[in-house]
Amino acid sequence: MRIGTSVPDDVFLEAGNLAKRLGISKSELFRQALVAYIKTKSIAETSDPGNVREKLDAVYSQESSELDEALLKMQWASLPK
């Protein structure tokens, strides 16, 4: 699909230089950049504190959250006095 968009001149020139160095077209560079941006935003949304809480609740509804007694003692012993 073709789209039209506007970017500042300096960004367009830098994109052209980068595309040339990478040996790809500006269109391909913009496509890759948009894909990376979308992935980053998708990851950020799943990092939402509400989402993390829901995931932890799901895990701990099936798993115990109790600490192993021996591990707890080793952790305490490793702390500086």
N, C-alpha and C positions, 0 to 999 in steps of 0.2 A: 504494500500500500504506500502510496506517495502522500507526503504531508508537506506543508510549508510552515516554516517557523522563522523567527527572527532571533539573532544572537548579536551581542555587541561585536564590533569590528575586531577588537583585540582578541576576543575568544575565538572568533572565526579564523583569524590568521594563525593563532597558536594551534588550533585544531588541524588546520591544513599542514602546518610544519610537522606536527606529530604524526599525522596520517602518512605523510611522505616518508618520515623516518621509519615507520612501521611497515611501509610497503603496502598499505591498504588505502581504499578510497575514503574520502571524508564521510560519505554515507555510511560505510562500514564502521568507521570510528564512532560516529554518532549512535549507530545501532548498538555497538558494544557498550558504549557509555550509558545508554538508556537501560539496557539489560542489567548492567552492574548496579545502577541507581535503584532500579526496581527491586533487585535482590536485597540490597542494603536496607531499603525501607521495609521490606517484608520481614527481614530478620529483626529490625528494630521493633516492629509491631509485636512479634512473638516474644520480645524481651520486655514487653509491657509488664510492670509489676503485678497487675491483675492476672495476667496470663501465667506468670511464674507461680503465683499463689495457687491458682487452679491446678497446675501441673503437680506441684508439691502435695497438695491435698489429695490428688488422685493416687500418687505414689504411696503416701502414708496412710491411705485408707486400706491398703493391702499389705504394707510392710510395717514392721515395728520401728519406732523411732528411739527405742531405748539404746543406750550406749553399752557396749561390752565392758564389764567390770574391769577386766585385766587391761584393756586398752585405755580406759579412763585413768587407771592408776599410773600407767606408763606416761600418759600425757601430763598428768600432774607432776610426776617426778622429773619430767624434762623441762619444766618451767624454772626460770631463775628464782632464787629465794628472795 
